[in-house]
Amino acid sequence: MTELRDGSLCLLLKDKSTAEKFIRTKFLHGVCEVNTKYHEKLNYIKGTIYAPYLIDLSEEEIIKNLSDQGVVEVYKFSKNIDGKPKHTGVCLLTFDKHQLPNYIDVTWHSVKVRPYFPNPMRCKNCGKLNHTAKRCNNPKMCDRCNLPPHNPEICTRTMCTNCAGEHPSFDRSCPKFLQSKEILKLQLQNKCTMREAINIYKNQCPSIVGGPSFSSIIKSPIINNNQKHIPKQTKKRKRKNQF
């Protein structure tokens, strides 16, 4: 059981039947009324497959044919070739399951499913990690020198806005980027909340100083691929001294 930032409780349950009992609960005897629901993000798991024979099929067709194996969402990766997007044959599958299957049947093929670990988001406005430009309130910064937009265009230095290292903010070898990526990986592997993943990381790497702050990481809307049966239970609290 974990207390979330809004004061509600997140419960990790062992099976669906137990979860459904909590979902039907409206009162805690002798305590208060409660509202329960499945967590919006912690009830699915994602994996990638390489299936080039699905390139010409729409995502709707793929979902329809793989729904009996728990697939509820499909995203086909593509890359630009000669200025046009072309599918690579790699598909990201979202499963309505507790554990990621090792293989799934696609037509007459048995295809290996690999765990999917997303990269941390990076703002294209300020260069900082764990948010996007749409939610950025920071001033625009050059992603190479960490200075305001400037003329001439050639930067006079190279400095990362996340770790102050001598590399651009978009460098994927940045220690802060790798640190945030590892925290995301721990969250998915341990089927836990972001707060718990940060604590796990801190316990595993106690000697690391200056890691990403909790507030900077917890705000990121990360695709959580966790335990299937996690109701969110909120207790109604009485307000005092109301006038």
C-alpha positions in Angstrom: 0.0 0.0 0.0 1.3 3.4 -1.0 0.0 6.9 -0.2 -0.1 9.0 -3.3 0.5 12.7 -3.5 -3.2 13.6 -3.5 -3.7 11.6 -0.2 -5.3 8.6 -1.8 -4.1 5.1 -1.3 -2.7 2.8 -4.0 -3.2 -0.9 -3.2 -1.2 -3.7 -5.0 -3.4 -6.8 -5.0 -2.5 -10.4 -5.8 -5.4 -11.3 -8.2 -8.4 -9.9 -10.1 -11.1 -11.3 -7.8 -9.6 -9.5 -4.8 -9.3 -6.3 -6.8 -13.0 -6.5 -7.7 -14.0 -6.9 -4.1 -12.3 -3.6 -3.4 -13.9 -2.0 -6.4 -17.3 -2.9 -5.1 -16.5 -1.4 -1.6 -18.3 1.8 -0.8 -17.9 2.0 3.0 -15.2 1.1 5.5 -17.2 -0.2 8.4 -17.1 2.3 11.3 -14.7 4.6 9.5 -16.0 6.4 6.4 -17.2 6.3 2.8 -14.7 5.4 0.2 -14.3 5.8 -3.6 -12.5 3.0 -5.4 -11.4 2.6 -9.0 -8.6 0.9 -11.0 -5.5 3.0 -11.4 -5.5 4.7 -14.8 -1.9 3.9 -15.6 -0.6 1.0 -13.5 -2.8 -1.7 -15.1 -1.1 -2.4 -18.4 2.3 -3.7 -19.6 4.1 -2.9 -22.9 6.4 -4.9 -25.1 7.9 -4.7 -28.6 7.9 -7.3 -31.4 9.6 -7.4 -34.7 7.0 -8.4 -37.3 7.7 -7.0 -40.8 4.8 -8.9 -42.2 2.4 -6.6 -40.3 3.7 -3.4 -42.1 0.8 -3.3 -44.5 -1.9 -3.9 -41.8 -3.6 -1.1 -39.9 -3.2 -0.8 -36.2 -7.0 -1.5 -35.9 -6.6 -4.8 -37.8 -3.6 -5.9 -35.7 -5.5 -5.2 -32.4 -8.5 -7.1 -33.7 -6.4 -10.2 -34.5 -4.3 -10.1 -31.4 -7.0 -9.2 -28.9 -7.4 -12.8 -27.8 -3.8 -12.6 -26.6 -4.5 -9.5 -24.5 -3.4 -6.8 -26.9 -5.4 -3.6 -26.5 -3.2 -1.1 -28.2 -0.6 -1.1 -31.1 1.9 1.5 -32.2 4.0 0.9 -35.3 7.4 2.5 -35.2 8.6 4.3 -38.4 11.6 6.3 -39.6 12.0 8.9 -42.3 13.6 7.6 -45.5 13.9 10.2 -48.3 11.7 12.5 -46.4 8.9 10.0 -46.1 7.9 7.9 -43.0 8.4 4.2 -43.5 7.4 1.5 -41.0 10.4 -0.4 -39.5 8.5 -3.6 -38.7 8.8 -3.0 -35.0 5.5 -2.7 -33.1 4.8 -1.5 -29.6 2.1 -3.6 -28.0 0.1 -2.8 -24.9 -1.2 -5.8 -23.1 -4.1 -6.0 -20.6 -2.1 -8.5 -18.6 -0.3 -8.9 -15.3 3.0 -10.2 -16.8 4.5 -9.7 -20.2 4.3 -12.8 -22.4 7.6 -14.2 -23.7 6.1 -15.0 -27.1 2.8 -14.3 -29.0 1.4 -15.9 -32.1 1.2 -13.6 -35.1 -0.3 -15.4 -38.1 1.7 -18.6 -38.2 4.8 -17.0 -36.6 5.8 -17.3 -32.9 7.2 -13.9 -32.2 9.4 -12.9 -29.2 8.1 -10.1 -27.0 10.8 -7.8 -25.5 10.2 -5.5 -22.5 9.7 -1.8 -23.4 11.5 0.8 -21.4 10.7 4.4 -22.5 13.3 7.1 -22.6 12.8 10.2 -20.3 11.1 13.1 -21.9 13.2 16.2 -22.8 11.7 19.6 -23.3 12.4 21.2 -26.7 12.0 24.6 -25.1 14.3 24.7 -22.1 16.1 21.3 -22.6 15.3 20.0 -19.1 14.2 16.4 -18.6 10.9 14.9 -17.5 8.5 17.4 -19.1 7.6 18.6 -22.6 7.4 22.0 -24.2 3.6 22.1 -23.9 4.0 22.1 -20.1 7.1 24.2 -19.9 7.0 27.5 -18.0 10.8 28.1 -18.3 12.5 30.5 -20.7 13.7 29.1 -24.0 17.3 28.0 -23.9 19.8 26.9 -26.5 20.2 23.1 -26.2 23.9 23.3 -26.9 25.2 26.1 -24.7 22.4 26.5 -22.2 22.1 30.2 -22.9 19.2 32.2 -24.2 18.7 32.1 -28.0 21.5 34.1 -29.5 23.1 35.5 -32.6 25.4 34.6 -34.2 24.1 31.0 -34.2 27.5 29.5 -33.3 27.7 28.7 -29.6 30.6 29.9 -27.6 30.5 27.0 -25.2 28.9 23.5 -24.8 27.0 23.0 -21.5 24.1 20.7 -20.5 21.2 22.3 -18.8 20.6 19.1 -16.7 24.0 18.3 -15.4 26.2 21.3 -16.4 28.5 18.8 -18.2 30.4 19.7 -21.4 27.9 18.1 -23.8 24.5 19.3 -25.4 21.3 18.9 -23.4 20.1 16.3 -25.9 23.1 14.0 -25.4 21.9 10.5 -24.4 25.1 9.8 -22.6 24.2 12.6 -20.1 24.4 11.2 -16.5 21.1 12.8 -15.6 19.4 11.2 -18.7 20.8 7.8 -17.8 19.8 8.2 -14.2 16.2 9.1 -15.1 16.1 6.2 -17.6 17.2 3.8 -14.9 14.5 5.0 -12.6 11.8 4.5 -15.3 13.2 1.0 -15.8 13.0 0.2 -12.1 9.4 1.5 -12.0 8.4 -0.9 -14.7 10.4 -3.9 -13.4 9.1 -3.6 -9.8 5.5 -2.6 -10.8 5.5 0.3 -8.4 4.9 4.0 -8.3 7.4 6.7 -9.4 8.0 7.6 -5.8 8.8 4.0 -4.9 11.1 3.7 -7.9 13.1 6.8 -6.9 13.5 5.3 -3.4 14.7 2.0 -4.8 17.2 3.8 -7.0 18.5 5.8 -4.0 18.9 2.7 -2.0 20.8 1.0 -4.8 23.0 4.0 -5.5 23.5 5.7 -2.1 26.9 7.2 -3.2 25.3 9.2 -6.1 24.9 12.8 -5.2 22.8 15.3 -7.0 20.4 13.0 -8.7 17.1 14.2 -10.2 14.8 15.7 -7.7 11.6 14.0 -6.8 9.5 16.9 -8.0 11.3 17.0 -11.4 10.7 13.3 -12.0 7.2 12.7 -10.5 5.6 15.3 -12.8 6.5 13.3 -15.9 3.4 11.5 -17.5 5.2 8.2 -17.9 3.6 5.2 -19.8 3.4 2.8 -16.7 3.2 -0.8 -17.5 2.6 -2.3 -14.2 0.4 -4.7 -12.2 -3.1 -5.3 -13.6 -5.1 -5.2 -10.4 -4.4 -1.9 -8.6 -7.4 -0.1 -7.3 -7.1 3.4 -6.2 -8.9 4.0 -2.9 -9.6 7.4 -1.6 -10.8 8.2 1.9 -13.0 11.2 2.4 -11.5 13.4 5.1 -13.6 15.6 7.3 -12.7 19.3 7.2 -12.3 21.1 10.4 -13.1 24.7 11.3 -15.4 25.3 8.5 -17.4 28.6 8.6 
